[in-house]
């Protein structure tokens, strides 16, 4: 008999760590592209905790802003190489979430 090997995924749902909503959503991304998405598509961008999954992000946005979330898309952003004087370094990697809301709901950052 042969044993079947399975590959384990590493995400927040597999661990027993639970994050509070204010720990999941780190900050809103208020950029020109983000404001355009918010006005046209009712989609808002946030920097989120790297361990948070889509369902955790959905629950955090619904609880913090009292809105109904339709869809959550995430991106893992790589850190960029940066140079200061004679040394090379990297900025930190981070996770971005684009949250689409129900047409009746809005979030006001300004």
C-alpha positions in Angstrom: 0.0 0.0 0.0 1.1 3.5 -0.8 0.4 6.4 1.4 -1.1 9.5 -0.4 0.7 12.7 0.5 -1.4 15.8 0.7 -0.1 19.3 0.7 -1.3 21.5 3.5 -2.2 25.1 2.8 -1.1 27.8 5.2 -3.8 30.4 5.8 -5.6 32.0 8.7 -8.5 29.6 8.6 -6.2 26.6 9.2 -4.7 28.2 12.3 -6.5 28.7 15.6 -5.6 32.4 15.7 -8.5 34.7 15.5 -8.1 38.4 14.7 -10.3 41.2 15.9 -11.9 43.3 13.1 -9.6 46.3 13.9 -6.6 43.9 13.5 -7.7 42.7 10.1 -8.3 46.1 8.4 -5.0 48.0 8.9 -5.8 51.1 6.8 -7.9 52.3 3.9 -6.0 52.9 0.6 -7.1 56.4 -0.5 -5.5 56.7 -3.9 -6.6 58.2 -7.2 -7.4 54.8 -8.6 -9.2 53.8 -5.4 -11.4 56.9 -5.3 -12.3 56.2 -9.0 -13.3 52.6 -8.1 -15.3 53.8 -5.1 -17.3 56.3 -7.1 -17.9 54.2 -10.2 -17.9 50.6 -8.9 -18.6 51.0 -5.2 -15.4 49.1 -4.5 -13.0 50.2 -1.7 -9.4 49.2 -1.2 -7.8 48.4 2.2 -4.4 47.2 3.5 -5.2 44.1 5.5 -3.4 41.7 7.7 -1.4 39.1 5.7 -2.9 36.2 7.7 -6.6 37.2 7.0 -8.6 35.3 4.4 -11.5 36.6 2.3 -14.2 35.5 4.7 -12.4 37.1 7.7 -12.0 40.4 5.7 -15.7 40.3 4.7 -16.8 40.0 8.3 -14.4 42.7 9.5 -15.6 45.3 6.9 -19.3 44.5 7.6 -18.8 44.9 11.4 -16.6 48.0 11.3 -18.5 50.0 8.7 -22.0 48.5 9.0 -22.3 47.7 5.3 -23.2 44.6 3.2 -20.2 43.2 1.3 -20.9 41.6 -2.1 -17.4 40.5 -3.1 -13.8 40.5 -1.8 -10.7 40.3 -4.0 -7.2 40.1 -2.5 -3.7 40.7 -3.8 -0.4 39.8 -2.2 1.9 42.7 -3.0 5.7 42.0 -3.0 8.1 44.4 -1.3 10.2 46.6 -3.6 14.0 46.9 -3.6 15.1 50.2 -2.2 18.5 51.9 -1.7 19.6 54.3 1.0 23.1 55.7 0.6 25.3 52.5 0.2 22.9 49.8 1.3 20.2 47.9 -0.5 17.0 46.8 1.3 13.4 45.9 0.7 10.1 47.3 1.7 7.8 44.9 3.5 5.4 42.7 1.6 1.7 43.4 2.3 -1.8 42.3 1.4 -4.4 44.4 -0.4 -8.2 43.8 -0.4 -10.6 45.3 -2.8 -14.1 45.1 -1.3 -17.2 45.5 -3.4 -20.3 46.7 -1.5 -24.0 46.4 -2.1 -25.3 49.3 -4.3 -27.2 50.9 -1.4 -24.2 51.1 0.9 -21.3 53.6 0.9 -18.2 54.3 3.0 -17.1 57.9 3.5 -13.4 58.3 4.3 -13.3 62.1 3.8 
